Amino acid sequence: MAEANQHYYATRDPLGADGDFTTAPEISQMFGELIGLCLADIWMRSGRRPRPLYVELGPGRGTLAADALRSMERATLAPHVHFVETSPVLRERQSALLPHVTHHDRIDSLPTDRPLLIVANEFFDALPVRQYIRVADEWRERVVVRREAEGQFLPVPGYRRIESGLPPIAAQAQDGAIIETPMAGAEIAYALAQRIMKQGGAAIIIDYGYEGPLLGDTLQAVKSHQFADPFTDPGEVDLTTHVDFTVIGNMARQAGLRVFGTVGQGAFLRDLGIDARATQLMQTAPARAAEVEQARARLCNEDAMGTLFRAMVWTHPDWADPAGFGM
């Protein structure tokens, strides 16, 4: 998954109607605007700490950041912008939109001397996971092999027996059951949380996922806005898994942060004021009213992105509670 996605993102802009998938910031400006206002609100009620940074992980084309920064500016917040992005294609698109952005390959090189306002929208879902599969009375790591005769990649149980580290739910699992462990996501989440604990700040994480542990294989591939076989054409399709927010949240708690959520993306955006913002946009541009309403529905409704996508916020213990959680 790591090797395939590294090639995939390095060689294309996968977003939009002509790409493979569309993310929330590309659906409507309202998404990024509300994310920016949420961070600005936390910052203001936390004492307007000096020189905060806007940090986004996997920022796509930079659309979310552009909308968020525009909202932040209205709140007299103009942070320097730092993107964690490895794709040269997407870096070029981001720099065209935000010429003063600073790019990083890893979070390690982010500045260490000022508060961090972090956004991770559909970032953790693209990180590699380990899968374990129940085979008779034991668990094996699920691995990928290439069958030369068939000329294709296939998932199979590995030779290594897993004897520890599995959640209690594994004990009652049936033959063939699968458990996913987001080890890469957990490592990055903990490193980010440690930074916030030392430097101050907050993080907004939005992705499709669940509160685990759960049994099941969530690995999926998307190409041209259609589901595809994850093991066909590696590096030419977008590979993701559903995010285990329990693991991600626990990493932040272990570092000492306060964790809010998860809640559905729809509830989160409504609590931040998306309905009022949609009404404002429709009144300003009546010709776009249907388009705005369609976007709001797609972001918030239960049969669209409203419940499948989850929102979680971390804050430093000395910083204010976030909006978005009905408090």
N, C-alpha and C positions, 0 to 999 in steps of 0.2 A: 504493500500500500504506500509506503514512504517513497520507494523508488519510482513507482508509477506516477504518483502525484507530483513528485519533483519535476519529472520530465513534462508532464501535462501542463503545469502552470508556467513552466519556463518557456514554453513554445507557443503560447497563444493568449488572447484575451477571450475567456470563456463566457463572458457575461452578455446579457441582452438577447433580443429576438434572434439575432444571427449567430449566437453562441450556443452553449449547452444548457444554461440555466439562468434564472433571474433572481436576484436577492432583493430584500426589502428596500434598501436605499434606491434601487433602480425603479421600483414601483411608484414611489412618491417621495417628494421632498419632505413631507410631514414626518417621516420616520427619522431622518437625520436631524431635523429641526428639534424634535422632542428629546432625542438623545442628548443633543447639545444643551438644551435648556435644563435637563435633569442634572447634568454634570455641573452646569453653572450655578444652579440652585444649591447643590451640595456645597460647592466652593464658597458661595456667598455666606451661607449659614454656618460655615466652619471658620469664619473670620477672615475671608479673603486672603489666604496665605499667598505670599509673594512668589512670582515667577513659576507658576505651575506649567506643566507640559501636557499637551494633548498627544496621547499615544494610541495608535490603532494597530491592531494585529490583523494581518491579512486584509488590507483595506480595499481590495478590488480596484476599481477605477479611481477611487478617492471621492466618490459621490457623497457617501455618508459624511465624511469629514468636512467637505465643502459646505454642506447644509448645516452641520452641527456648529461649525465655526461662525457661520453667519448668525446663528441664534445666539451664540456665546457673546458675539460682539455687541449685541443689543443689551446684554447684561454687563457691559464694560469689561468683558474677559477676552483677552486676545493672546492665548498661549502659543508658544512655539510648537510646531507640529513635527512629530516623529512617527515614522511608519516602520513597522517590522514587516519587510517584504523581500522575498528572494527572486521573484520573477522579473527579468529584465524588460519583458513586454509590458507588464503592468506598472513597473516603475516609471516607464516612459509616459504612460497615460496619466499617472498620478502627478508627475512633475509638470506636465502640460496644464493640468487643472490647478495645482498648488505649487507654484515655482519655488517657494522657499522651504519645502519639506526636506527633512533630513531622513535618509533611509538607513536601515539597519538590517543585517542578515539575521541577527539573533537579539534576544532581549538583553544579553550580557553587556552590549555596548551602549545601552540607554544611559543618559546622564544620571548621576547618583546623588546630586546635590539639590534637588528641588521636588516638589510634590508632583505626583503622576495622576492624570485623569485618563483612564484607560478604557478603550472600547474594543470588544472582541465580538463581532457579529459574524456568525457562520465561520468561525475560525477553528474551534476545537473539533468540529465534525470531520475535518479533513486530515486530522492527525492519525497516525497509525495506531492500531489497537492489537492486542494479543487476544486470540480466541482459544478456548479450551473446550474439548468435546468429550462427552461421556461415551466410553467404549466398554460395554459389558459392565464390570464392577470397578472400573478405574477411569481416571481422567487423563487425557493426552492433549498436548498442545496441537492445535490445528495449523498445518503448514501448507505451503503451496509447492507443487511439483510440476514439472513439464513432462508430459507424455509425448515423447518424440514421434511415436507411431501415429498418434492422433494430431500432433502438431498444435497442442493447446495446453494451457495451464489448468490445473485442477486442485481443489482443496482436499486434503486427506489428513487423517490422524497421524501425528508424528510418532516417533519411537519413544520420546521422553515421557515418562510417567510423572504426573503432577501430584505430589503428595501433601502439599501445604499451600497456604495463601489463598485458598478459594473461600468464598462466603458460605455461611451456613446453608443457604438455599441449595447448594450443590449436593448435599447429602441425600435429598429426596428426588433428585433429578432422574429422569428416565434415560434409557439408552438413546444416544444420538443428540441429547440436549447440548446446548452451547452456552457458554458464559464468555462475555467480553470484558477485558480489563484495559482501560485507557491509560497505559503506563506513560506514554509520551505526554498526553494531556495532563496527567497528574503532576509530572515533573515540571512542566511549564507553569501550571497553575501555582504550584508551591513557590517557584522562583519569583513569579510576579507578586504573589502575596507577601513574600519577604521584602521585596522592594517597597511596596506600599507601607508595610509596617515600619520600615526604616525612614522612608522619605515623606510619608503622609500621602493622602489621596483617596481615590475611589476607582472602582472598575465596574463597568456594565458588560455583562456577558449575555448574549442572546443566541440561541441555537435551537435546532430541533433535538429533542431528547426526552429524558425520563429521570425519575428519581429511583435509583437502583438500591440494591442489586436485583436484576431480573434475568431470567433465562431467555435466550433467543439470539438469532443471528440477524444483526441489523445492517450488515455490509451491503451497500447498494452502489450502482453505477448509473450515471446519467449522461446521455449524449443527445444533442439536438432536442432537448426538453422531453425526452422519452427515457424510460428506464431501460437499461442494457445489462448484459451479462458482465459481472465484475471481473471475470477471468478471461474475457475475450478482448483483444486489443489493449493490453495494459499500457498506460501512458497516453492513450487516445480517448479515454473516458474519465469523467470526474468520479473519484471514489470517495465515499463518506460512510460514516457510521453515526448512529444516534448517540448523543452525548449523555454520559451518566453524570448528572448534575450532583448526585450525592458525593461522588468521588471528588469532583472539582470543588464543591463547597467545603468538603472536609479538609482539603489542602489549605484553603484560606483560613479556616478555623485553627488548624494546627499552627499556622504562622502568627495567630493572634488577632486576626481581623474579625469584624462583625459581618455576618452574612445574612442577606435578605432575599427571600424567595426560595424556591421558584414560584412564579405565577405565569399564567399564559401570556403570550405576547399581546393578545387583544386586551386583556384586563390591564396590563401594564401601560399600554399606549392610551387607553381610555382614561386611566387615572392621571396620566400626564397631560391630558387635554386634547386628544386627537379630534374628538367630535367638535369642539369649539373651533379648532384650527381649520377643520374641513369646512365648517360653515363660513368662516371668514374668507377662505379661498374661493368658495362658490359665490359669495356676494361680490367679491372683487372681480371675478372673471366668470360671469354667468354662462358663457359659452362652454366653459370647461366643467360645469357642475356635474354632469354625468360621469366624466372621467375621474373627478376628485372622489365622488361617492363610490365608484367602482374600486378605486385604490384603497380607500378607507375600509371597505368591506373585505377586500383581499387580505389586508394586513391584520384585521381584527376578528373576522367572523370565525365561528367554530368549524365550519366546513371548508375553511381555507387555511390561513396561517395562525389563526387566533389561539388555538390550544396546543397544536403540535409543537409550535415554537414556544420556548420557555425563556423567561427573563430572570436573571439573578444579579444582585448588586453586592459588591464588597465595599466596606469603608474602614478606614483607620479608626481605632477605638476613640480617638479624640475628635473625629469629624462627625458632622451631622447625619441624621437618618435620611435616606433617600425618599423622594416621592415615588409613586408608582406602585405602592403595595397597600393602598387603602388605609394608610395610617394618618 
